[in-house]
Every structure is written in C-alpha cells, then in structure tokens.
Amino acid sequence: MTVAVRKDDLPELRREHQLHMGHGHDVAWLDKAEVQAEVASPLFEAGIWSKERTGTVQPAKLAWGLKAAALSLGVTIYEHTPMEEVEDLGPKLRIRTHDGVITAPKVLFATNAWCAGHKKIKNYVVAMRDRVIATEPLSDEQLSRIGWIHRQGIYDTRTQLNYMRLTKDNRIVYGGRIGYYYGDKTDPEGDRKIEVYDRLAGYFFKTFPQLEDVKFSHAWSGPIDLTTRLAVHFQPYYGGKGVYAGGYSGFGVTASRFGARLGIEMLDDTGVPELDLGLANSLPRPIPREPFRWPGAAITMRALDEVDDKGGWRRAWVKMVHAMGFPL
C-alpha cells in the first residue's frame, strides 16, 4: 500500500492510482475509513492497495536462493574480494583484488553504491545511508491495536518517505530516514551510534502512537546508490568491455534482475529492444563531487526531515533542488 499522510498529498496519490488503472493494474483506492480499517494509524488519510502485481520479498533469502542457483550452474563466487584496480589490456580487462587477479573479455560492474569500476562512475552516483529499525515481536494484543491483518508492505507520501512491513515473527520493520557522510562513506562511524536512529523512532511512534509500549530490538543502516533519476542506469566503459549497472536508489530488489539482464545484453551487444529505452541509453544528470556534495546533501537532508511540518525555507530549498534536476 501507498498511504497519504497529509490531505495535501491526496491529489498526487489520485494521479498514481489513475496511472495504475490506466495500465490495467488491480489497485484499490482506499478512503480514510477504508485505509484505517486495514492499518490503524492517525496519519493515514487515504491509500492505494496494489493486490496483484506487488508483494514483499525477504532480500536475504532471495540472495541466498540466487547464490544457490548460480552455484548449481557451475558459477564460482569469490566473496570478500574488493576490487582494487581495473587494467585495460585491449581485448580483455584485468581486475585486481587483494586476493588474486581475474582476466576477462567482458566485465559487469555491479558495485552499486561502492561506485567501483571506473573513476567517472561517481559523477552520477552518491552513496547515501538508509536507516532501519525493527521492533521486538508484537503480541497478539499489540497487533490487534493496529489491525494489519493483510500484512501489506507500506510506504507513505512524506517528502522523505517512511516504509514499513511485518516480519514472519510479527516484528515491525520501519525505515526511511536517509543521510550522507562526507566522501561517500559506505561504512561511517556515525551510523554505529544509536542516537542516529532516535528521530526514526520518533516517526514510528507518530505513525503508531498506540504502540508506545513496544521496544526496538534492532537498528541498522546501509548504503544505497542515489542518482538524479532514482532508477537503474548503465555506464559503458573501456570500449564497451565493461558496463556499470546501478543507481537503483533504494529500489534495487525490485529492479536488480532487470538491471543485470540489460547490463549483460549491453555487454554482448545483442540489440534487444530494451536497449533502445531511454533508461538504457542515457545517463542521469551528473552530481557535483566533493567538497560540494557534503554541504548540499547536509542542507537537503535537514530540509527533507522537516519540510512537511515546518515548510518555510525548507520548501523553497526542496523546490530549488527539484529545479536543478534532483527528484526528491
């Protein structure tokens, strides 16, 4: 479900619903009473519920399943082998890691927020931090306070959106407060401090104030590869022998198999129709490098945190960032 958390968001949610319906998707419009009957939150003004074409995925199980499938096909997997250098040998590329060397005629760089493979990849990709918290398992009585019997995955229409889902043992996983550290750090010390997650916990209790007795058992963060397009894109390098596929911007589980397939089609120059898509043959707008990234990101993150509640300069800043080509 996508849920509107302000009345001002209803027109945009209506447009999204009409877009689904125009393509024949089975998506139900829920007014305030109907969305509250599904999941009781004082913030939810309305919602759209996609029943046929969406679902939740446990990403670790998906990764383990893909790994098992690859191994069954004879693929060799080397884990914990960071790439240190790429050398163009003409007909082949040589990839150096701290444990060995791989030489191959074609290389797909699926390095995501780590932006490895070519120095220019960072021109289009920023390594942001996405934070997540998880509650202790809810009792049947606690669950009854919010309903959620259909166990939908949910995200809201806040400018800096929150998303939530139930786990098999009835924890609520709740995330969505992104941040940035100078130099595109992918494992910053700051995200190891519990204080970073306090504001996200505050959003949780605004969403579900009736769960004030619930405690959190886990908090974590990870890097996502944000671009101005907010979608996967492809960067060919080394005369087409190497292709970077990335920039999923937080939507990677959904699009990663499409991105991988299209990256391979591009490497093999198969000419499939999908390669004619603008998504495949154009790049997002470039993003300024450091030292300009950090102050711009810091101001933007502060604005996003409070723009819905306080407006003012924050709304003007967000509009300016939009006008510069960064969809927030």
ZAPA-613877 format. One record per residue (C-alpha): residue in one letter; x, y, z. Coordinates in nm, 2 decimals, decimal comma. Example, Ala and Ser with C-alpha at 12.3 -4.5 7.8 and 13.67 -1.06 7.14 Angstrom:
SITE residuo      u      v      w
SITE       A   1,23  -0,45   0,78
SITE       S   1,37  -0,11   0,71
//
This chain:
SITE residuo      u      v      w
SITE       M   0,00   0,00   0,00
SITE       T   0,10   0,36  -0,06
SITE       V  -0,06   0,58   0,21
SITE       A  -0,11   0,96   0,21
SITE       V  -0,01   1,12   0,54
SITE       R  -0,14   1,46   0,46
SITE       K  -0,46   1,59   0,29
SITE       D  -0,23   1,78   0,05
SITE       D  -0,09   1,45  -0,08
SITE       L  -0,43   1,32  -0,20
SITE       P  -0,42   1,47  -0,55
SITE       E  -0,08   1,31  -0,62
SITE       L  -0,20   0,98  -0,48
SITE       R  -0,50   1,00  -0,70
SITE       R  -0,28   1,05  -1,00
SITE       E  -0,08   0,75  -0,91
SITE       H  -0,39   0,54  -0,88
SITE       Q  -0,51   0,66  -1,22
SITE       L  -0,18   0,56  -1,37
SITE       H  -0,21   0,21  -1,23
SITE       M  -0,57   0,18  -1,35
SITE       G  -0,48   0,31  -1,70
SITE       H  -0,24   0,02  -1,74
SITE       G  -0,49  -0,24  -1,62
SITE       H  -0,35  -0,30  -1,27
SITE       D  -0,57  -0,42  -0,99
SITE       V  -0,52  -0,13  -0,75
SITE       A  -0,79  -0,04  -0,50
SITE       W  -0,85   0,32  -0,38
SITE       L  -0,90   0,33   0,00
SITE       D  -1,06   0,64   0,16
SITE       K  -0,97   0,73   0,52
SITE       A  -1,21   0,49   0,68
SITE       E  -1,10   0,21   0,45
SITE       V  -0,73   0,26   0,50
SITE       Q  -0,78   0,29   0,87
SITE       A  -0,96  -0,04   0,86
SITE       E  -0,66  -0,20   0,70
SITE       V  -0,39  -0,04   0,92
SITE       A  -0,49   0,19   1,20
SITE       S  -0,26   0,50   1,21
SITE       P  -0,38   0,85   1,28
SITE       L  -0,15   0,97   1,00
SITE       F  -0,31   0,78   0,72
SITE       E  -0,56   0,99   0,52
SITE       A  -0,61   0,75   0,22
SITE       G  -0,42   0,48   0,04
SITE       I  -0,39   0,27  -0,27
SITE       W  -0,35  -0,10  -0,24
SITE       S  -0,19  -0,30  -0,52
SITE       K  -0,31  -0,65  -0,48
SITE       E  -0,19  -0,85  -0,79
SITE       R   0,14  -0,71  -0,91
SITE       T   0,33  -0,64  -0,59
SITE       G   0,45  -0,83  -0,28
SITE       T   0,71  -0,83  -0,01
SITE       V   1,04  -1,01  -0,05
SITE       Q   1,29  -1,12   0,22
SITE       P   1,60  -0,99   0,04
SITE       A   1,85  -1,22   0,23
SITE       K   1,65  -1,53   0,13
SITE       L   1,64  -1,40  -0,23
SITE       A   2,02  -1,35  -0,23
SITE       W   2,08  -1,70  -0,08
SITE       G   1,85  -1,85  -0,34
SITE       L   2,02  -1,68  -0,63
SITE       K   2,36  -1,79  -0,49
SITE       A   2,24  -2,15  -0,48
SITE       A   2,11  -2,13  -0,84
SITE       A   2,44  -1,98  -0,96
SITE       L   2,65  -2,25  -0,78
SITE       S   2,43  -2,52  -0,93
SITE       L   2,52  -2,38  -1,28
SITE       G   2,89  -2,40  -1,21
SITE       V   2,95  -2,04  -1,13
SITE       T   3,24  -1,97  -0,90
SITE       I   3,18  -1,70  -0,63
SITE       Y   3,45  -1,51  -0,46
SITE       E   3,33  -1,32  -0,15
SITE       H   3,51  -1,06   0,05
SITE       T   3,74  -0,98  -0,25
SITE       P   3,72  -0,60  -0,30
SITE       M   3,83  -0,48  -0,64
SITE       E   4,14  -0,27  -0,62
SITE       E   4,23  -0,19  -0,98
SITE       V   4,10  -0,23  -1,34
SITE       E   4,35  -0,25  -1,62
SITE       D   4,26  -0,23  -1,99
SITE       L   4,46  -0,49  -2,18
SITE       G   4,30  -0,42  -2,52
SITE       P   4,10  -0,73  -2,59
SITE       K   4,05  -0,80  -2,22
SITE       L   4,02  -0,64  -1,88
SITE       R   4,23  -0,73  -1,58
SITE       I   4,07  -0,70  -1,24
SITE       R   4,30  -0,69  -0,94
SITE       T   4,17  -0,78  -0,59
SITE       H   4,37  -0,82  -0,27
SITE       D   4,35  -1,20  -0,31
SITE       G   4,41  -1,25  -0,68
SITE       V   4,37  -1,14  -1,04
SITE       I   4,08  -1,20  -1,29
SITE       T   4,12  -1,15  -1,66
SITE       A   3,81  -1,15  -1,87
SITE       P   3,69  -1,02  -2,21
SITE       K   3,38  -0,86  -2,06
SITE       V   3,30  -0,73  -1,71
SITE       L   2,97  -0,63  -1,55
SITE       F   3,04  -0,38  -1,26
SITE       A   2,75  -0,45  -1,02
SITE       T   2,92  -0,24  -0,75
SITE       N   2,62  -0,03  -0,66
SITE       A   2,68   0,24  -0,40
SITE       W   3,05   0,15  -0,38
SITE       C   3,09   0,31  -0,73
SITE       A   3,39   0,09  -0,82
SITE       G   3,49   0,00  -1,18
SITE       H   3,58   0,34  -1,32
SITE       K   3,66   0,68  -1,17
SITE       K   3,38   0,85  -1,36
SITE       I   3,10   0,64  -1,20
SITE       K   3,10   0,87  -0,90
SITE       N   2,99   1,15  -1,13
SITE       Y   2,64   1,01  -1,14
SITE       V   2,61   0,81  -0,81
SITE       V   2,60   0,92  -0,45
SITE       A   2,64   0,67  -0,16
SITE       M   2,35   0,76   0,08
SITE       R   2,27   0,60   0,41
SITE       D   1,93   0,44   0,46
SITE       R   1,84   0,37   0,82
SITE       V   1,61   0,10   0,95
SITE       I   1,48  -0,01   1,29
SITE       A   1,29  -0,32   1,40
SITE       T   1,06  -0,38   1,70
SITE       E   1,06  -0,68   1,93
SITE       P   0,79  -0,93   1,82
SITE       L   0,44  -0,79   1,88
SITE       S   0,20  -0,98   2,10
SITE       D  -0,15  -1,07   1,96
SITE       E  -0,29  -0,79   2,17
SITE       Q  -0,05  -0,53   2,04
SITE       L  -0,11  -0,64   1,68
SITE       S  -0,49  -0,60   1,74
SITE       R  -0,44  -0,23   1,81
SITE       I  -0,33  -0,16   1,45
SITE       G  -0,50  -0,44   1,25
SITE       W  -0,28  -0,51   0,96
SITE       I  -0,44  -0,85   0,90
SITE       H  -0,35  -0,85   0,53
SITE       R   0,02  -0,78   0,62
SITE       Q   0,08  -0,54   0,33
SITE       G   0,41  -0,37   0,27
SITE       I   0,36   0,00   0,32
SITE       Y   0,53   0,32   0,23
SITE       D   0,40   0,67   0,28
SITE       T   0,39   1,00   0,10
SITE       R   0,62   1,20   0,33
SITE       T   0,88   1,40   0,13
SITE       Q   1,14   1,18   0,29
SITE       L   0,92   0,87   0,29
SITE       N   0,90   0,60   0,56
SITE       Y   0,83   0,24   0,48
SITE       M   0,72  -0,05   0,69
SITE       R   0,64  -0,42   0,69
SITE       L   0,57  -0,71   0,92
SITE       T   0,82  -1,00   0,96
SITE       K   0,72  -1,36   1,00
SITE       D   0,75  -1,33   1,38
SITE       N   0,54  -1,01   1,38
SITE       R   0,81  -0,75   1,43
SITE       I   0,76  -0,42   1,25
SITE       V   1,05  -0,32   1,03
SITE       Y   1,04   0,06   0,99
SITE       G   1,28   0,26   0,78
SITE       G   1,34   0,56   0,56
SITE       R   1,55   0,84   0,72
SITE       I   1,84   0,88   0,48
SITE       G   2,17   1,06   0,54
SITE       Y   2,50   1,14   0,38
SITE       Y   2,86   1,14   0,51
SITE       Y   3,15   1,33   0,35
SITE       G   3,33   1,14   0,08
SITE       D   3,05   0,89   0,00
SITE       K   3,15   0,68   0,30
SITE       T   2,98   0,33   0,28
SITE       D   3,05   0,23   0,64
SITE       P   3,06   0,55   0,85
SITE       E   3,13   0,55   1,22
SITE       G   2,83   0,79   1,27
SITE       D   2,58   0,52   1,17
SITE       R   2,71   0,30   1,45
SITE       K   2,56   0,54   1,71
SITE       I   2,22   0,47   1,84
SITE       E   2,14   0,85   1,85
SITE       V   2,12   0,84   1,47
SITE       Y   1,81   0,63   1,49
SITE       D   1,62   0,84   1,76
SITE       R   1,44   1,06   1,50
SITE       L   1,33   0,75   1,30
SITE       A   1,19   0,60   1,62
SITE       G   1,00   0,93   1,67
SITE       Y   0,85   0,89   1,33
SITE       F   0,75   0,53   1,42
SITE       F   0,56   0,65   1,73
SITE       K   0,39   0,92   1,53
SITE       T   0,27   0,66   1,29
SITE       F   0,17   0,41   1,56
SITE       P   0,12   0,60   1,89
SITE       Q  -0,10   0,31   2,02
SITE       L   0,23   0,10   2,03
SITE       E   0,40   0,32   2,29
SITE       D   0,49   0,02   2,50
SITE       V   0,67  -0,15   2,21
SITE       K   1,05  -0,17   2,22
SITE       F   1,31  -0,18   1,94
SITE       S   1,54  -0,48   1,92
SITE       H   1,75  -0,39   1,61
SITE       A   1,87  -0,08   1,43
SITE       W   2,10  -0,08   1,12
SITE       S   2,18   0,12   0,81
SITE       G   2,33   0,05   0,47
SITE       P   2,45   0,24   0,16
SITE       I   2,21   0,30  -0,13
SITE       D   2,32   0,43  -0,47
SITE       L   2,12   0,75  -0,53
SITE       T   2,11   0,92  -0,87
SITE       T   1,91   1,21  -1,01
SITE       R   1,70   0,96  -1,20
SITE       L   1,61   0,74  -0,90
SITE       A   1,63   0,43  -1,12
SITE       V   1,89   0,19  -1,26
SITE       H   2,11   0,32  -1,54
SITE       F   2,41   0,19  -1,74
SITE       Q   2,75   0,33  -1,79
SITE       P   2,97   0,16  -2,06
SITE       Y   3,35   0,19  -2,02
SITE       Y   3,67   0,05  -2,17
SITE       G   3,54   0,05  -2,52
SITE       G   3,23  -0,14  -2,42
SITE       K   3,42  -0,43  -2,25
SITE       G   3,29  -0,30  -1,91
SITE       V   2,94  -0,19  -1,81
SITE       Y   2,84  -0,05  -1,48
SITE       A   2,47  -0,12  -1,39
SITE       G   2,35   0,06  -1,08
SITE       G   2,18   0,36  -0,93
SITE       Y   1,88   0,18  -0,81
SITE       S   1,83   0,45  -0,54
SITE       G   1,66   0,22  -0,28
SITE       F   1,45   0,02  -0,53
SITE       G   1,72  -0,24  -0,60
SITE       V   1,55  -0,57  -0,50
SITE       T   1,27  -0,49  -0,75
SITE       A   1,49  -0,39  -1,04
SITE       S   1,82  -0,57  -0,99
SITE       R   1,74  -0,87  -1,21
SITE       F   1,62  -0,64  -1,49
SITE       G   1,94  -0,43  -1,44
SITE       A   2,16  -0,74  -1,45
SITE       R   2,00  -0,88  -1,77
SITE       L   2,01  -0,55  -1,95
SITE       G   2,38  -0,50  -1,85
SITE       I   2,47  -0,84  -1,99
SITE       E   2,27  -0,77  -2,31
SITE       M   2,47  -0,44  -2,35
SITE       L   2,80  -0,62  -2,30
SITE       D   2,70  -0,88  -2,56
SITE       D   2,56  -0,62  -2,79
SITE       T   2,26  -0,83  -2,86
SITE       G   2,04  -0,55  -2,99
SITE       V   1,73  -0,65  -2,78
SITE       P   1,46  -0,38  -2,79
SITE       E   1,51  -0,28  -2,43
SITE       L   1,85  -0,14  -2,52
SITE       D   1,66   0,14  -2,71
SITE       L   1,49   0,26  -2,39
SITE       G   1,60   0,59  -2,26
SITE       L   1,66   0,42  -1,94
SITE       A   1,93   0,21  -2,11
SITE       N   2,10   0,45  -2,35
SITE       S   2,11   0,78  -2,15
SITE       L   2,27   0,89  -1,82
SITE       P   2,12   1,07  -1,52
SITE       R   2,23   1,43  -1,46
SITE       P   2,58   1,44  -1,31
SITE       I   2,62   1,52  -0,94
SITE       P   2,89   1,76  -0,81
SITE       R   3,18   1,59  -0,65
SITE       E   3,33   1,68  -0,31
SITE       P   3,37   1,92  -0,14
SITE       F   3,04   2,04  -0,28
SITE       R   2,84   1,72  -0,22
SITE       W   2,85   1,73   0,15
SITE       P   2,72   2,07   0,23
SITE       G   2,45   2,04  -0,04
SITE       A   2,35   1,70   0,09
SITE       A   2,35   1,82   0,46
SITE       I   2,12   2,11   0,39
SITE       T   1,89   1,89   0,17
SITE       M   1,87   1,62   0,44
SITE       R   1,78   1,88   0,70
SITE       A   1,52   2,03   0,48
SITE       L   1,36   1,69   0,39
SITE       D   1,34   1,60   0,76
SITE       E   1,11   1,89   0,85
SITE       V   0,97   2,03   0,52
SITE       D   0,63   1,86   0,56
SITE       D   0,58   2,00   0,92
SITE       K   0,75   2,34   0,90
SITE       G   0,77   2,45   0,54
SITE       G   0,94   2,79   0,51
SITE       W   1,30   2,79   0,37
SITE       R   1,29   2,41   0,36
SITE       R   1,01   2,41   0,10
SITE       A   1,20   2,67  -0,11
SITE       W   1,52   2,47  -0,09
SITE       V   1,35   2,15  -0,19
SITE       K   1,19   2,32  -0,49
SITE       M   1,53   2,46  -0,59
SITE       V   1,68   2,11  -0,57
SITE       H   1,39   1,98  -0,79
SITE       A   1,45   2,25  -1,04
SITE       M   1,82   2,15  -1,06
SITE       G   1,71   1,80  -1,17
SITE       F   1,72   1,61  -0,84
SITE       P   1,38   1,44  -0,79
SITE       L   1,31   1,42  -0,41
//
